[in-house]
Amino acid sequence: MSNKVELLAPAGNMEKLKMAVQYGADAVYLAGKQFGLRTASDNFTLDEMREGVAYAHAHGKKAYLTMNILAHNDSIEQVEPFVLEAAETGIDGVIVSDPGIFRIIRKVRPDLPIHISTQTSTTNWETVAFWHELGAKRIVLARELSLREIREIRERVPNVELEMFVHGAMCISYSGRCLLSNYMAGRDANQGDCAHPCRWRYRLVEEKRPGQYYPIEEDSTGTFIFNSKDLCLLPHLPDLIQSGVSSLKIEGRVKSSFYVATVVKAYREALDAWYAGNWQDVQSWLEEVGTVSNRDFTTGFLFGKPGPESHNYATSSYIRRYDFIGLVTGFDKASGRLVVEQRNHFRTGETIEVLPPKGPVVSLTLGEMYDAEGNRIEAAPHPQMKVYLAGVPPFPEYSILRRRA
Ligand code: SF4
């Protein structure tokens, strides 16, 4: 890989993969229908994986396959045939946490680069060296490491790629190694099906008084005692680049394509600015990542153990300042109209913003609109309907139309 740090983005399905690539990711990570630790995202069939990998490669990007479940006996048998088929799609590496899966891949496809998932909770340089000696190409460090610890790991084990999370949701346990959801909802986080009960509001009930809920208060701030804010290390990218890590990862395979595009673009611009010697006030990039759903931001463990400021005690609802209303799919040269696929209702006269894959956000007021048959319409009420916008610039394909929420 180049000397520049890699920006690695989530690809929960084909559209998200393409958006990540278009908005500036250097690589994407995706899962097949098995073994991928995100059952809520669409994930990829083998044919889709082949298509997605080819799309990434055609744009000079990489695609890694996530296989980071903790496998039980009944699923371990299926690993070998799946790996052999997935390897034929051209994937650039496999992300694993289960040593059994690691062993199978080393045995049947020793040429396939292996990345050790953050689910292994690698928190020290001896563990990094351990995995490296076994043949791992890259270690995804635990989110629970400070910048000082990352620097020391880099110094002590210089010849292995290190990857770290820079943006997205945080677990209250060591990244997903948690049975809370399994116990409370029958949905196992370690099999990719977490129901996020750590974010729920808890009350106390005495068993002979059903319906009487007593508040639990850790202190006067309330009861969302496990409700971590989201990680955002964008202001600290210069420190992260200089720490010697190889890859910066954005979490969120179940997040929307709007989310993926917006966050990737902000980090892309910030990284490019730093490499161009043009690091500037980060406020505009922070505002951009704040336009899509988040639980407010924290630097997590980067500067040591997080305190109360890393938790959101007031609410577990997402903050979202903009709605995704349309996706540019082309420009109709004959009529001079921009072709947009509707994602949320919008109408003539509304002021909206356009987020193109590259370049500044543009604000505009919607003028004349037409349907696919050329009929004039005042509104775009149906999901996925094609709308033709007159009097707007020919924004590139994959540009996002958004409106203040
Ligand atoms: S319940 Fe919360 S802490 Fe546990 S795995 Fe799910 S998100 Fe992480």
Residues whose N, C-alpha, C, O or C-beta is under 5 A from the ligand:
A	BS01	SF4	M170 C171 I172 S173 G176 C178 L180 S181 A189 C194 H196 P197 C198
